[in-house]
Amino acid sequence: MRQLQFLFFIILILPAPGLFSQTDAANNPLIVHSNQPIPFNKVNAAMIRQAVSSIVRLSDKRTEKIIASAKTGKANTLAAYDELIYDLNDLGIKLGVIAESSPDDSTRDAANSGSQALSEYQTRLLLNERLYITLKTFAAASEKMLKPNEKKFISEQIRLFENNGMKLDSTGRLELQAISDKLTELGLQFDKNIASSRDSIQYDDAALAGVPDNVKNAWKKASGKYLLYINTPNAQNILRYADADDSRRQMYIKYNNRAYPENIKVLDSLFYFRQKYAEKLGYRSYASYALVDKMASTPQHVWDFENNLIEKLGPNVTRDLNEIRTLKHQMHPELPDSIYAWDQSYYKKNLLDTKYKLNTDEVKEYFEMDNTIKGMFEVYRQLLGVTVKQTSGIPTWYAKVKTFEMYKEGKKIGSFYFDLYPRANKYTHFACFFISQARSVAGKEILPVGALLCNFPEAAAGQPTLLDHNDVITLFHEFGHLVHFMLVRSSIASQPFSLKPDFVEAPSQFLENWCWEYPCLKIFAKNYKTGAVLPESLFKKMKASEHVQDGSYYMSQLYYGKIDFTFHDKYDSLQGKDINEVSEDLHPMLQYPFVEGTHFIASFTHLNGYAANYYGYLWSRVFAQDMFSVFEKNGVMDSKTGLRYRKDILEVAGSEEEMDMLRHFLGREPNADAFMRSIGLKN
């Protein structure tokens, strides 16, 4: 999941004269709080600029009013501050989804420009000394009257001010602001370069031997050749199916050079200014700065966590590679026995087909997209007590986007969008994006709105879209984020999803487990041709293969985490080194050769949005598996346990400390036992 931050968002872009009146501003759908759907098909650059200029004026007035009213004791500082932050967040998250999904160039550009100005204003707000003093004074005077979640919120906001320069003198604050503005500019450029990457590759029939017809027909041109754009679904299909070693190699190299060389230069500057930012605040490294508000708390805890797992997983990786090396020699004795990066998906599929007698293409026949979505909704209904209804006539940003509403105990609790397939200029991975947060105003509840932006492989026209089982797991994971967002509520509107970044994945990783449980799969896994339920015999083959090549998979996660953390915690040691060398130097832990001429870090999106936090995927999985162990004991489809989980974890979120939530649900201290078992290790 892409990490979304909820801090202070605002934009300083003014509309072109004459485009909007003051009356128009009051009706702008990007800033009006209602339960009416946003007309995304009409959102344009002018509307964005007009909306943000209005929020600028309103937020400036609110800030001054909070400061002035607090001095006279005539205002509820907490409520006023919450209102300020909520509206800034609300526009910010709307701009985020527009920037990543709009098919219109000018609209995306306006949203991206707005996002840059958002962060720049955020820096200035966090350096507003009068607002900071107001909050500190309020917190001290009201400590005995505040509820626990209110104390948590205020203390987090004060720490946010202090951790972003409030303790610096005026000169230092200005210098920090300049660095922060540069970081925002670089981060946006990094993402934009990836989204606008336009490379492609052409194959003939012989080069695509092994690729199923229903997959490759979508690429066929009138010339008889096959043209593939370099995107995630196309790369996955070639790397999984193509028999020709060179076809896979070419795709791997192309895919791992997206946004190169542009983003190498961007990253070089990004890491430099992050280090300067941290040093300005008195931290040794950017990682030291970034971990202050995370569960791990210090870089050493992260290094210990990762290095311990790397040491223990090493023998498993060796075993995994030997397993596919043997198969490679049997299938292609004419090729070197060495295993390369473009071999793993292909030989894993063939390993499943042969040694484990699991035909992965047969499995896909039970996961047609529409039926899988409906079945997933049914699983969540039985497990968590929420129902989903598809809607029609809702304006969207693209014709293929689908719309839905979610209900709990018969009451509508939110709505959401599914944007499932790749296209030009769209976000290139899989993520849950928030559009509006829940809020109560004068007794009326504003319901949350969210979206999944995904890139599943879409079938050719007239053919069913069939999902690989891994795609089903991804769908369950991302929808888990969305359900979490739909359910969570707080008396403080801007608080609900302020989870620690190295815990935020846990509730969704937890839900991936149901994709490996027959009581869940038999609810919806049906053959798209016959309607027959997934046979238990086929499921047993799937289950037997659950941990095939797991050692290599988890080592790759640790590899990505070490790359991220090396850049952000050991920046000084990298001086004079090409930044692509970091990924090459760490590559031996994977136990197969680095591919010369590739630059995957140029499109490694987490180096932007997950800076010093990639370790969080495995860190949070520790807690995910611990929570799942409760369901293993009580029954994976036990609705009583599901309801308790919903109330103790999902509906609470940022209102409580993560460890307190976990202790409450588990009835004990959390531990790593279930996690270590899940990756084939002993604690």
PyMOL commands that set and color helices and strands:
alter all, ss='L'
color gray80, all
select helices_A, chain A and resi 22-27+40-42+45-72+77-101+105-126+129-142+148-166+170-195+206-208+213-219+232-241+245-255+262-280+286-293+299-331+341-354+360-364+369-384+469-487+506-516+518-524+536-544+550-569+571-574+580-590+600-603+606-609+616-634+639-650+653-655+658-666+673-678
alter helices_A, ss='H'
color red, helices_A
select strands_A, chain A and resi 200-203+226-229+386-391+402-408+411-419+431-436+439-441+444-446+449-453
alter strands_A, ss='S'
color yellow, strands_A
deselect
rebuild
show_as cartoon
